[in-house]
Amino acid sequence: MKYVKEVIDLLAAYPGREFRMIQIVCHVGNGAPRTPTERDRLRKGIMRVIDSLEEQGVVVRVAETAARGCHHAYTWKVRHGALGKWDAKCDNTSRAIAP
């Protein structure tokens, strides 16, 4: 897959933000595509990457209902952050061993 790095760089930088396909295409292509064939080539390559990331559970497809139909947006799935005060939740503290 050709555009994995670019797609992950964009989506992972803004977890929870929704991106439409044209925004991702413009990011990967360094601006708007010049021809329709270039746009389709980028879109198909990006869709392969997004489908693979969806199977892994890192990207979520969100459907937005619009007046003319349904548009899809893609977002990086927000994972749980690190637990605060991890030492307090551990069972093997040094106090249990030494008096």
N, C-alpha and C positions, 0 to 999 in steps of 0.2 A: 504494500500500500504506500502510495507516494506522498500523501498529505497528512500523515499521522501526526508528525511533530507540530505542524502549524495549527491543526484543529485542536490538539490537546493544549497547546500554548494559549490559544484564545479562550477556550471554554474553561479550563482549569484556573485561569487568572481571575475569573469572575464567577465563582460558584453560586448557583441559585439565580443568576441572571439569564433571561431568555434571549436567545439569538435566533433570528430568522435565517433561512438558507442564504439569501442574498448577502447578508452581513458576513456570513462565514466565507462565501465565495469571494467577496471583495477583500477580505483579510488575507486569504490564501493567495489570491492573484495579485496582491499589491495594488489594489485599486479596481475599478470597474473593468470587467472583461471587454476587450475591443470588438470581438465578433461573437455572434451567437454560437458558433461551433466551439470557441474557447470557453464560453460560459457553460455549455453542456458538458464539455470534457471535465472542467473543474467540478461541476455539480455531481456528476456520476462518481468521480473519485472520492469526493467528500462524503457522499452517501454510503460508499463502501466502508469508510472509516467510521461513520456514525453508527451504521448497523452493527459493526463489530464491537464498538464501545457500548452499545445498548445491550448486546448479548452478555457482556461482562458486568453490566449493572452500574456503570459509571455515568452514563448519559441517559437522560429521560426525555422522551418526546412529548411535548405539550401541544394539544390542539386548541387553537384559538378560533372561535366562530366569528366570521366576518359577514358582511352584507352579501358579498359575492360568493361565499363558499367557506371552506375551512382551510386555514393556514396552519402549518406546523412550526413550532418553535422548539429549539433544542437547548437543554440546560445541563450543566454539570451537576451531578447529584451531590448535595451537601452531606458530608459524613459527620458523624459525631466527633466533637473535638476531644482533646485529651482531658481526662478526668482530673479535676483539681484536687490537690492534697492527696496524691496517690499514696504517700507513705502512711497516712492515717487509715487507709483502707486495706493495707497489707496485713496479713496474719502473722508473718514471720518477722516481727520487730525484735530488736536486740534486748528489750526488756523482758521478753518471755524467756530468753535463754539465760541472761545474767541478772542477778538480783540488784 
